Amino acid sequence: MSASSRPGLVAVSPHLDDAALSASVALSAGGARIATVFTALPPDGWPVSWWDRLTGAASSIQRQRERLAEDQAVMAMLSASAIHLDVPEAQYREGDPDLGVAIERLTELFSGASEVWLPSAIGGHRDHAFARDAGLRAAIAAGHREVTLYADFPYVIAYGWPAWVSGLPADTYLDAAFWLEGQLIGTGLDPERLTPVVTKLDDSQRELKTAVIGAYQTQAGALNLTSANLAANPEKLDFELAWRMRVAT
């Protein structure tokens, strides 16, 4: 299916930025809905989290409000709409969220979707794994036979793009493909069941992705995605990677 004919695409984003950073090309076709799982404000009195402190925040509540505003701006850039499940993310909660409730809400969204996009959970974050697993179960419940798993960006390029993505010779002393396959296996995926989809960004797509990254300004520094980072390593914006996967029904 071409990017210009994607009515009813629903993507699940663990946090406010994950789907947009990872699948900007697919989500910018128009009319996509992005269901972000972990959007709740921290409880009153919650101490500033480690991650928020790293990004320069003095208040986690204020930082989450800022992130919600950033995400609203990105939705306009992508001509997409946001759906918030209002679950507290790992840094703002104790224990695990209710998987059944998330599955139920996502099943309703997926019932009218032509495509379902989910995080692949590269990077090992438990919120990403939760969002993917809830999404997979919801997709099955909604009758979908295939989903698309997007490669969580920028975690997917912790060691650069694998040679099979970039088309460039592999580094003699660094095997990014080995690392990436290990990430997939480590999160419970079977690489043999995954069909890669590599999108090489053209100039306009790179410009849009750069704008999306810039809009998520509170996160860019900690993710090594500042304008200086991108200028020094422009290959970060060369591709977006996903996999199609058949699911049992």
Summary of the structure (lengths in Angstrom):
residues: 249
radius of gyration: 17.3
end to end distance: 21.7
largest distance: 51.9
contacts: 800
relative contact order: 0.17
helix: 45%
strand: 16%
